[in-house]
Amino acid sequence: MDATFITVAFGCGLAVYLIKLPPLIGFLIAGFILNAMGYHSNEGLETLASLGVTLLLFSIGLKLDLKVLFRKEVWGTASGHIILSTLFFALVLLLIKSVGFSLAAQLEWRQALLMGFALSFSSTVFAVKVLEERSDMNTFYGRIAIGVLVMQDLFAVAFLTISKGQVPSPWALGLLVFLPLVRWLAVKILAHIGHGELQTLFAMFLALVIGAGGFELVGLKGDLGALIVGMMLASHYSASALAKSFFNMKELFLIAFFLSIGLKGLPTWDAVWIAALLLLALPIKSLLYYWLYSRSRLRIRSSLLATFTLSNYSEFGLIVAALAAQQGLLSNDWAIVVSLALATSFVVSAPINSHNEALYRRLMARFNPSEHPHLHKDDRPIVLGDARVLIVGMGRIGQGAYMELESRYPSQLLGIDSDSKKVALLNNLHINAIEGDASDSDFWDKTSISEQLQYIFLAMPNHAGNLYALEQIRYNHFKGRVAAIICYPDEGAQLRNLGADDIFNIYEEAGSGFARHVIESNPQKLSKLSNLSS
C-alpha cells in the first residue's frame, strides 16, 4: 500500500477522533481526499478490504446465537423492512427522474426497484463497528440489530447468486457432511493450540480457507462461508477468545474497506444531488425500522437504539450497483451515487450512535411516550427478588466473591452475567444468577437498584464495561457502596473519580493472597526460615 494512503488515513482518523467522533468517519473522508489527489483504488487495497469484511462476518458468526434469527423481531423486521423500504426507495428514485436529473433520465421501474432493493439494506460493517466501540454487541438491542443484518446478508447472498446466473456445484451438498466434520476437528484443535499466535493463525485459516475458500470452491459466496463456520463454533467456550485473537487485524483490514468507498470515483453534480436527496430520505427508512420493532412489543429504548444502529446505507448497495453496471442495466455513475450516499450516511449516523443514550433520554423527556402494555418477554423490567448484594460479572472473580459472601448474606446474593449459557450452568450449581448486560444502560433502567441493594460488586473483566456500569449506577442515584476490580493503577483513579468506594487490583491482591495462602498452609516451615535468616 502506498505510504500516502497510510499517512492520509491516519491523519484524518486522528483528526476526527480528537473531536470525539468515530475514526471510521476520518477513513471515509481520507478516501475522498485521496481520490481528489488523483489516487484510485487498486488490487491490493480491494484485497485487504475483502479480507476485512470476511473476517468481520466470521467474528459475527462467533458471537451469534442461531436462535436469534428465528425470533419474530428479527426475521419479521428484516423481511418486512426489505419489502417496504424497496418500494419506498423505488418511488423516491422515480420522483427524482421526474424532476429532470439527466443521470436518472433512462431509469425504468425495474431498475428503480433494483436500486430500491440495494438501498433497503443497512451496513453490517458500520453496525458492528459502533456496537463494538460501545461494548454493546451482547445487549438485547445489539443482538436484534445484528440478527436483522445477518438476515439481510442472507437475502443479499441469495440475490447475488441468482443475478449472476451461477448455479452452485452439486458438491455444495457435501457441505452438509463436511461442516459438522470441520466443527468436530476444530474443537479438537482449539483444545491444544493455546492462546498465542497459533490461535490467531487458526482463526484466519477457519475464516479464509475453510469458510470463504471452501464455499467458493462449490460456487457459493465466500463471505457466507465465513459467517456459517463462525456460527458453528459460537457455542464453544473458546469462541470469544478466538474472536479476540484476530480483532486488531480485522480492524486494520476494515480501514482499507472505508478507504475504498471514497476511491470509487469522482462524482458529477447530478450524482452529488441525488446522493443528497437519498440522504434526506434516510429518516423514512429509519422510521420503518422503528415501526416494525415496535410491532414486536419491544421497549421504546430497544426499538430506538436498534433503529439508530441500522440508520445508514449498506456496502451491499455498491455491489448491486456495480453488478447492474456490468450487465448494462445502469451507468457506472449510479455506483458513485451509492458510494456517496453510503459515505454520507455513515458520517451522519456515527455521531448519532455515539450519543444514542443522550438522544434517547432527550426524546423521552420531550415526548414522554407510553410503553406497550404487554412487552416482549426479553425486554421486561428486571426483578431482583430479595437480593441485597449484586455481583456484576460472574467469571472466576465474580464466582469467588459470591462463594465468599454466601455465608454472610444467605439468600440475599444475586449474580449478573451476559452469557446465557453460563447463567444456566450457575443456576444448576444452585448459584442465584440471572442474564443481563451491565454495560448496557438499559439494564440499569430496567432494574430498581436504588430501592433495596446495599452493595454492588463490579467484577467484569472489561474495564470499560465496569466504568460504564458505574456511570449508570451513579446516574440512577444508587446510595449503597460500589466495589470494582482493576488491572492497572490508572484504572483505579478513573473509578474513584466516578465515586467507587472500594478498588481491588486483581494482580496486586492475587500476589498478596498467594503469599497469605502459602503462609497459612506452611506456618512451621516459614517460621524456621525466619529463624535462620535472623
C-alpha positions as CSV (number, residue, x, y, z in Angstrom):
1,M,0.0,0.0,0.0
2,D,1.3,3.5,-0.9
3,A,2.7,5.4,2.1
4,T,0.4,8.3,1.2
5,F,-2.7,6.1,1.9
6,I,-1.4,5.3,5.4
7,T,-0.5,8.9,6.1
8,V,-3.8,10.4,5.0
9,A,-5.8,7.7,6.6
10,F,-4.1,8.2,10.0
11,G,-4.2,12.0,9.8
12,C,-8.0,12.0,9.0
13,G,-8.7,9.3,11.6
14,L,-6.8,11.2,14.3
15,A,-8.4,14.5,13.4
16,V,-12.0,13.2,13.9
17,Y,-11.0,11.2,16.9
18,L,-9.8,14.4,18.6
19,I,-13.2,15.9,18.2
20,K,-14.8,12.8,19.7
21,L,-16.2,11.2,16.6
22,P,-15.5,7.6,15.5
23,P,-12.3,7.3,13.4
24,L,-14.2,5.5,10.6
25,I,-15.6,8.9,9.6
26,G,-12.0,10.1,9.1
27,F,-11.2,7.0,7.0
28,L,-14.2,7.7,4.7
29,I,-13.0,11.3,4.3
30,A,-9.5,10.1,3.6
31,G,-10.8,8.0,0.7
32,F,-12.4,11.1,-0.9
33,I,-9.3,13.2,-0.3
34,L,-7.1,10.6,-1.9
35,N,-9.5,10.4,-4.8
36,A,-9.2,14.2,-5.2
37,M,-5.4,13.9,-5.1
38,G,-5.6,11.6,-8.2
39,Y,-5.3,8.2,-6.4
40,H,-7.5,5.3,-7.3
41,S,-8.4,2.0,-5.6
42,N,-6.0,-0.8,-6.5
43,E,-6.0,-4.6,-6.3
44,G,-4.0,-4.6,-3.0
45,L,-6.5,-2.3,-1.3
46,E,-9.5,-4.2,-2.5
47,T,-8.0,-7.5,-1.3
48,L,-7.4,-6.0,2.2
49,A,-11.0,-4.6,2.2
50,S,-12.4,-8.0,1.2
51,L,-10.3,-9.7,3.9
52,G,-11.7,-7.3,6.4
53,V,-15.3,-7.9,5.5
54,T,-14.8,-11.7,5.5
55,L,-13.1,-11.6,9.0
56,L,-15.9,-9.4,10.2
57,L,-18.6,-11.9,9.2
58,F,-16.6,-14.7,10.7
59,S,-16.4,-12.7,14.0
60,I,-20.2,-12.0,13.8
61,G,-20.8,-15.8,13.4
62,L,-18.6,-16.5,16.5
63,K,-20.9,-14.2,18.6
64,L,-24.2,-15.1,17.1
65,D,-26.8,-17.3,18.7
66,L,-28.6,-19.1,15.8
67,K,-31.9,-19.0,17.7
68,V,-31.9,-15.2,17.4
69,L,-32.5,-15.4,13.6
70,F,-35.8,-17.3,14.2
71,R,-37.3,-14.6,16.5
72,K,-40.2,-12.6,15.1
73,E,-38.5,-9.3,15.9
74,V,-35.6,-10.4,13.7
75,W,-36.9,-12.2,10.7
76,G,-40.2,-10.3,10.7
77,T,-38.4,-6.9,10.9
78,A,-35.8,-7.9,8.3
79,S,-38.3,-9.3,5.7
80,G,-40.9,-6.6,6.3
81,H,-38.4,-3.8,6.1
82,I,-36.9,-5.0,2.8
83,I,-40.3,-5.1,1.1
84,L,-41.5,-1.7,2.4
85,S,-38.1,0.1,2.0
86,T,-37.6,-1.3,-1.5
87,L,-40.9,0.1,-2.6
88,F,-40.3,3.4,-0.9
89,F,-36.8,4.0,-2.5
90,A,-38.1,2.9,-5.9
91,L,-40.7,5.6,-5.6
92,V,-38.1,8.2,-4.5
93,L,-35.9,7.4,-7.5
94,L,-38.8,7.6,-9.9
95,L,-39.7,11.0,-8.4
96,I,-36.0,12.1,-8.9
97,K,-36.4,11.0,-12.5
98,S,-39.4,13.2,-12.9
99,V,-37.6,16.2,-11.6
100,G,-35.3,16.1,-14.6
101,F,-31.9,14.8,-13.4
102,S,-30.0,13.6,-16.5
103,L,-28.5,10.7,-14.7
104,A,-32.0,9.3,-13.9
105,A,-33.4,10.0,-17.3
106,Q,-33.2,6.4,-18.5
107,L,-34.2,4.9,-15.2
108,E,-37.1,2.4,-15.6
109,W,-39.3,1.0,-12.9
110,R,-37.4,-2.3,-12.9
111,Q,-34.1,-0.5,-12.4
112,A,-35.7,1.6,-9.7
113,L,-36.8,-1.5,-7.8
114,L,-33.3,-2.9,-8.1
115,M,-31.8,0.2,-6.7
116,G,-34.5,0.4,-4.0
117,F,-33.7,-3.2,-3.0
118,A,-30.0,-2.2,-2.7
119,L,-30.8,0.9,-0.7
120,S,-33.1,-1.0,1.7
121,F,-30.1,-2.7,3.3
122,S,-28.1,-1.4,6.3
123,S,-24.4,-1.7,6.8
124,T,-23.1,-4.7,8.7
125,V,-19.6,-3.3,8.8
126,F,-20.7,0.0,10.3
127,A,-23.2,-1.5,12.8
128,V,-20.6,-4.0,14.2
129,K,-18.0,-1.2,14.5
130,V,-20.3,1.1,16.5
131,L,-21.6,-1.7,18.7
132,E,-18.0,-2.9,19.5
133,E,-16.9,0.6,20.3
134,R,-19.7,0.9,22.8
135,S,-19.3,-2.7,24.1
136,D,-23.0,-3.2,23.1
137,M,-22.6,-6.4,20.9
138,N,-24.3,-8.5,23.6
139,T,-27.0,-6.1,24.6
140,F,-30.6,-7.0,23.7
141,Y,-30.9,-4.2,21.1
142,G,-27.4,-5.1,19.7
143,R,-28.4,-8.7,19.2
144,I,-31.6,-8.0,17.4
145,A,-29.9,-5.4,15.2
146,I,-27.2,-7.9,14.3
147,G,-29.8,-10.5,13.7
148,V,-31.6,-8.3,11.2
149,L,-28.3,-7.6,9.4
150,V,-27.4,-11.3,9.2
151,M,-30.9,-11.9,7.7
152,Q,-30.2,-9.1,5.2
153,D,-26.8,-10.6,4.3
154,L,-28.5,-14.0,3.6
155,F,-31.0,-12.2,1.3
156,A,-28.1,-10.5,-0.4
157,V,-26.2,-13.7,-1.0
158,A,-29.3,-15.3,-2.5
159,F,-29.9,-12.3,-4.8
160,L,-26.3,-12.2,-6.0
161,T,-26.3,-15.9,-6.7
162,I,-29.5,-15.6,-8.8
163,S,-28.5,-12.4,-10.5
164,K,-25.1,-13.8,-11.6
165,G,-26.8,-16.9,-13.1
166,Q,-24.4,-19.1,-11.2
167,V,-25.8,-22.4,-10.0
168,P,-23.9,-23.9,-7.0
169,S,-21.9,-27.0,-7.8
170,P,-23.6,-30.4,-6.8
171,W,-20.6,-30.7,-4.5
172,A,-22.3,-28.0,-2.3
173,L,-24.5,-30.7,-0.9
174,G,-21.3,-32.2,0.5
175,L,-21.1,-29.2,2.9
176,L,-23.9,-30.9,5.0
177,V,-21.4,-33.6,5.8
178,F,-18.2,-31.6,5.6
179,L,-19.1,-28.8,8.0
180,P,-20.0,-31.0,11.0
181,L,-16.7,-32.8,10.5
182,V,-14.9,-29.4,10.4
183,R,-16.5,-28.4,13.7
184,W,-15.5,-31.6,15.4
185,L,-11.9,-31.3,14.2
186,A,-11.8,-27.5,15.0
187,V,-12.9,-28.2,18.6
188,K,-10.1,-30.8,19.0
189,I,-7.5,-28.4,17.6
190,L,-8.7,-25.5,19.8
191,A,-8.0,-27.6,22.9
192,H,-4.3,-27.9,22.1
193,I,-3.2,-24.6,20.4
194,G,-3.2,-22.3,23.4
195,H,-3.9,-18.5,23.2
196,G,-0.9,-17.2,21.2
197,E,-0.1,-16.6,17.6
198,L,-1.1,-20.1,16.6
199,Q,-4.7,-19.4,17.8
200,T,-4.7,-16.2,15.6
201,L,-3.5,-18.2,12.6
202,F,-6.0,-20.9,13.2
203,A,-8.8,-18.3,13.2
204,M,-7.6,-16.9,9.9
205,F,-7.4,-20.5,8.5
206,L,-11.0,-21.2,9.5
207,A,-12.4,-17.9,8.2
208,L,-10.4,-17.6,4.9
209,V,-9.6,-21.1,3.9
210,I,-12.3,-23.4,5.3
211,G,-15.1,-20.8,5.3
212,A,-14.5,-18.4,2.3
213,G,-12.3,-20.7,0.2
214,G,-14.4,-23.8,0.8
215,F,-17.7,-22.1,-0.2
216,E,-16.2,-20.5,-3.3
217,L,-15.0,-23.9,-4.5
218,V,-18.6,-25.1,-4.7
219,G,-20.0,-22.0,-6.2
220,L,-21.2,-20.2,-3.1
221,K,-20.3,-16.8,-1.8
222,G,-17.2,-16.9,0.4
223,D,-18.4,-14.4,2.9
224,L,-21.4,-16.7,3.6
225,G,-19.0,-19.5,4.3
226,A,-17.0,-17.4,6.9
227,L,-20.3,-16.5,8.6
228,I,-21.5,-20.1,8.8
229,V,-18.2,-21.5,10.0
230,G,-18.2,-18.8,12.8
231,M,-21.8,-19.7,13.7
232,M,-20.9,-23.4,14.0
233,L,-18.2,-22.5,16.7
234,A,-20.3,-19.9,18.5
235,S,-21.4,-22.4,21.2
236,H,-17.8,-23.4,22.0
237,Y,-16.3,-21.9,25.2
238,S,-13.3,-20.6,23.3
239,A,-15.3,-18.7,20.7
240,S,-14.8,-15.4,22.5
241,A,-11.1,-15.9,22.8
242,L,-10.9,-16.8,19.1
243,A,-12.7,-13.6,18.1
244,K,-10.3,-11.5,20.2
245,S,-7.3,-13.2,18.7
246,F,-7.7,-11.5,15.3
247,F,-9.6,-8.4,16.4
248,N,-6.8,-5.9,15.7
249,M,-6.1,-7.5,12.3
250,K,-9.7,-7.3,11.3
251,E,-9.9,-3.6,12.3
252,L,-6.8,-2.8,10.3
253,F,-8.2,-4.5,7.2
254,L,-11.5,-2.7,7.6
255,I,-9.7,0.6,7.2
256,A,-9.0,-0.4,3.7
257,F,-12.7,-1.0,3.2
258,F,-13.6,2.5,4.3
259,L,-10.9,4.0,2.1
260,S,-12.1,2.1,-0.9
261,I,-15.5,3.7,-0.7
262,G,-14.1,7.2,-1.3
263,L,-11.8,5.9,-4.0
264,K,-14.6,4.6,-6.3
265,G,-14.6,7.7,-8.5
266,L,-15.2,11.4,-8.6
267,P,-18.9,12.3,-8.6
268,T,-20.7,14.5,-11.1
269,W,-23.0,17.3,-9.8
270,D,-26.0,15.1,-10.7
271,A,-24.6,12.3,-8.5
272,V,-24.0,14.7,-5.6
273,W,-27.6,16.0,-5.7
274,I,-29.1,12.5,-6.0
275,A,-27.0,11.3,-3.1
276,A,-28.1,14.3,-1.1
277,L,-31.8,13.5,-1.8
278,L,-31.2,9.9,-0.8
279,L,-29.7,11.1,2.5
280,L,-32.8,13.2,3.1
281,A,-34.9,10.1,2.6
282,L,-32.9,8.1,5.1
283,P,-35.1,9.1,8.1
284,I,-38.1,7.3,6.5
285,K,-36.0,4.2,6.3
286,S,-35.3,4.6,10.0
287,L,-38.9,5.2,10.8
288,L,-39.8,1.9,9.1
289,Y,-37.3,0.1,11.3
290,Y,-38.7,1.7,14.4
291,W,-42.3,0.9,13.5
292,L,-41.5,-2.7,12.8
293,Y,-39.6,-3.2,16.0
294,S,-42.4,-1.5,18.0
295,R,-44.8,-4.0,16.4
296,S,-42.8,-6.7,18.1
297,R,-43.6,-5.2,21.5
298,L,-40.1,-4.0,22.3
299,R,-39.4,-1.2,24.7
300,I,-39.1,2.2,23.2
301,R,-35.4,2.3,24.1
302,S,-34.6,-1.1,22.5
303,S,-36.5,-0.1,19.3
304,L,-34.9,3.3,19.1
305,L,-31.3,2.2,19.7
306,A,-31.6,-0.7,17.3
307,T,-33.0,1.8,14.7
308,F,-30.1,4.2,15.3
309,T,-27.7,1.3,14.6
310,L,-29.4,0.5,11.3
311,S,-29.9,4.1,10.1
312,N,-27.4,4.0,7.2
313,Y,-27.0,2.6,3.7
314,S,-25.1,-0.6,3.1
315,E,-21.9,-1.6,1.2
316,F,-24.2,-4.1,-0.5
317,G,-25.7,-1.2,-2.4
318,L,-22.3,-0.7,-4.0
319,I,-22.1,-4.4,-5.0
320,V,-25.6,-4.3,-6.6
321,A,-24.9,-1.0,-8.5
322,A,-21.6,-2.4,-9.8
323,L,-23.2,-5.7,-10.9
324,A,-26.0,-3.8,-12.6
325,A,-23.4,-1.6,-14.4
326,Q,-21.5,-4.7,-15.5
327,Q,-24.7,-6.1,-17.0
328,G,-25.6,-2.8,-18.7
329,L,-28.7,-2.2,-16.6
330,L,-27.3,1.1,-15.1
331,S,-24.5,3.5,-15.8
332,N,-21.4,3.4,-13.6
333,D,-22.4,6.8,-12.2
334,W,-25.0,5.0,-10.1
335,A,-22.2,3.2,-8.2
336,I,-20.8,6.6,-7.4
337,V,-24.2,7.8,-6.2
338,V,-24.5,4.8,-3.9
339,S,-20.9,5.3,-2.6
340,L,-21.7,9.0,-1.8
341,A,-25.0,8.1,-0.1
342,L,-23.2,5.3,1.8
343,A,-20.4,7.5,3.0
344,T,-22.6,10.5,4.0
345,S,-25.0,8.2,5.8
346,F,-22.0,6.9,7.9
347,V,-21.0,10.5,8.6
348,V,-24.5,11.3,9.8
349,S,-25.1,8.0,11.7
350,A,-21.8,7.8,13.5
351,P,-22.3,10.8,15.9
352,I,-25.9,9.8,16.4
353,N,-24.8,6.3,17.6
354,S,-22.0,7.8,19.7
355,H,-24.6,9.9,21.6
356,N,-27.5,7.5,21.3
357,E,-28.2,7.3,25.0
358,A,-28.4,11.1,25.4
359,L,-30.7,11.3,22.3
360,Y,-32.9,8.6,23.8
361,R,-33.2,10.5,27.1
362,R,-34.0,13.8,25.4
363,L,-36.7,12.3,23.3
364,M,-38.2,10.5,26.3
365,A,-38.2,13.8,28.3
366,R,-39.8,15.7,25.4
367,F,-42.5,13.4,24.2
368,N,-43.0,11.1,27.3
369,P,-44.4,8.2,25.3
370,S,-46.0,5.2,27.0
371,E,-44.6,1.7,26.7
372,H,-46.5,-1.3,25.2
373,P,-48.8,-2.8,27.9
374,H,-47.5,-6.3,27.0
375,L,-43.8,-6.0,26.5
376,H,-41.6,-8.7,24.9
377,K,-40.5,-11.3,27.4
378,D,-36.8,-10.4,27.0
379,D,-37.4,-6.7,27.3
380,R,-39.4,-6.5,30.6
381,P,-38.2,-4.9,33.9
382,I,-35.6,-7.0,35.8
383,V,-36.8,-8.4,39.2
384,L,-34.0,-8.6,41.8
385,G,-36.1,-10.6,44.3
386,D,-34.7,-10.4,47.9
387,A,-31.1,-9.5,46.8
388,R,-29.2,-7.0,48.9
389,V,-25.8,-7.6,47.2
390,L,-25.4,-7.6,43.4
391,I,-22.3,-9.2,41.8
392,V,-21.9,-8.0,38.2
393,G,-19.8,-10.3,36.1
394,M,-19.8,-14.0,37.1
395,G,-16.4,-15.1,35.8
396,R,-13.9,-16.6,38.2
397,I,-13.6,-13.5,40.3
398,G,-17.3,-12.9,40.5
399,Q,-18.0,-16.5,41.4
400,G,-15.2,-16.4,44.0
401,A,-16.8,-13.3,45.5
402,Y,-20.2,-15.0,45.5
403,M,-18.9,-18.0,47.4
404,E,-17.1,-15.8,50.0
405,L,-20.2,-13.7,50.7
406,E,-22.7,-16.5,50.6
407,S,-22.3,-17.3,54.3
408,R,-22.7,-13.6,55.3
409,Y,-25.6,-12.9,53.1
410,P,-27.6,-16.1,52.8
411,S,-30.3,-15.9,50.1
412,Q,-29.5,-12.2,49.5
413,L,-26.9,-12.5,46.7
414,L,-27.6,-12.2,43.0
415,G,-25.1,-12.6,40.2
416,I,-25.4,-10.9,36.8
417,D,-23.8,-12.1,33.6
418,S,-24.5,-11.5,29.9
419,D,-23.7,-15.2,28.9
420,S,-27.0,-17.1,29.0
421,K,-25.2,-20.5,28.9
422,K,-23.0,-19.5,31.9
423,V,-26.1,-18.3,33.8
424,A,-27.8,-21.7,33.2
425,L,-24.8,-23.6,34.4
426,L,-24.6,-21.4,37.5
427,N,-28.2,-22.0,38.3
428,N,-27.7,-25.7,38.0
429,L,-25.0,-25.3,40.7
430,H,-27.6,-23.5,42.9
431,I,-26.0,-20.1,42.4
432,N,-28.6,-17.3,42.1
433,A,-27.8,-15.6,38.8
434,I,-29.7,-14.0,36.0
435,E,-28.9,-12.9,32.5
436,G,-28.2,-9.2,32.0
437,D,-25.6,-6.9,30.4
438,A,-24.5,-4.3,32.9
439,S,-22.5,-2.5,30.2
440,D,-25.9,-1.6,28.7
441,S,-27.7,1.4,30.3
442,D,-31.0,-0.4,29.6
443,F,-30.1,-3.0,32.2
444,W,-29.9,-0.3,34.9
445,D,-33.1,1.4,33.6
446,K,-35.0,-1.8,34.0
447,T,-33.5,-2.5,37.5
448,S,-34.6,-0.8,40.7
449,I,-31.2,-0.7,42.3
450,S,-31.9,2.4,44.5
451,E,-34.7,0.7,46.5
452,Q,-33.2,-2.4,48.0
453,L,-29.5,-3.0,47.2
454,Q,-26.8,-2.2,49.7
455,Y,-23.6,-3.3,47.8
456,I,-22.7,-3.7,44.1
457,F,-19.6,-5.6,43.1
458,L,-18.3,-4.8,39.5
459,A,-16.3,-7.9,38.5
460,M,-16.5,-7.7,34.7
461,P,-13.1,-8.4,33.0
462,N,-13.5,-5.4,30.7
463,H,-12.6,-2.1,32.5
464,A,-14.6,0.0,30.0
465,G,-17.7,-2.1,31.0
466,N,-17.1,-1.6,34.7
467,L,-16.6,2.2,34.1
468,Y,-19.8,2.5,32.1
469,A,-21.7,0.4,34.6
470,L,-20.5,2.7,37.4
471,E,-21.7,5.8,35.4
472,Q,-25.1,4.3,35.1
473,I,-25.2,3.3,38.8
474,R,-24.5,6.9,39.8
475,Y,-27.0,8.2,37.2
476,N,-29.7,6.1,38.9
477,H,-28.8,7.7,42.3
478,F,-27.6,4.5,44.0
479,K,-26.9,5.2,47.7
480,G,-25.1,2.0,48.6
481,R,-21.5,1.1,48.2
482,V,-19.8,0.1,45.0
483,A,-16.6,-2.0,44.6
484,A,-14.8,-2.7,41.4
485,I,-11.9,-4.7,40.1
486,I,-8.9,-3.2,38.2
487,C,-5.8,-4.5,36.5
488,Y,-3.8,-1.2,36.3
489,P,-3.4,1.7,38.8
490,D,-4.7,4.4,36.4
491,E,-8.0,2.4,36.1
492,G,-8.5,2.8,39.8
493,A,-8.2,6.6,39.5
494,Q,-10.9,6.7,36.8
495,L,-13.3,4.6,39.0
496,R,-12.5,6.7,42.1
497,N,-13.4,9.9,40.2
498,L,-16.8,8.3,39.4
499,G,-17.4,7.5,43.1
500,A,-16.3,3.9,43.5
501,D,-16.0,3.1,47.2
502,D,-13.6,0.1,47.1
503,I,-11.0,-0.8,44.4
504,F,-9.5,-4.2,44.1
505,N,-6.3,-4.6,42.0
506,I,-6.5,-8.2,40.9
507,Y,-2.8,-8.5,40.2
508,E,-1.6,-6.9,43.4
509,E,-4.2,-8.7,45.5
510,A,-3.5,-12.0,43.8
511,G,0.1,-11.8,44.9
512,S,-0.9,-10.9,48.5
513,G,-3.4,-13.7,48.5
514,F,-0.9,-16.1,47.2
515,A,1.6,-15.3,49.9
516,R,-1.1,-15.5,52.6
517,H,-2.2,-18.9,51.4
518,V,1.4,-20.2,51.5
519,I,2.0,-18.8,55.0
520,E,-1.3,-20.2,56.3
521,S,-0.6,-23.6,54.7
522,N,3.1,-23.9,56.0
523,P,3.4,-21.8,59.1
524,Q,6.0,-24.0,60.7
525,K,8.3,-24.2,57.7
526,L,8.2,-20.4,57.2
527,S,8.9,-19.8,60.9
528,K,12.0,-21.9,60.6
529,L,13.2,-19.9,57.6
530,S,12.6,-16.7,59.6
531,N,14.7,-18.1,62.5
532,L,17.5,-19.0,60.0
533,S,17.5,-15.5,58.5
534,S,17.7,-13.9,61.9
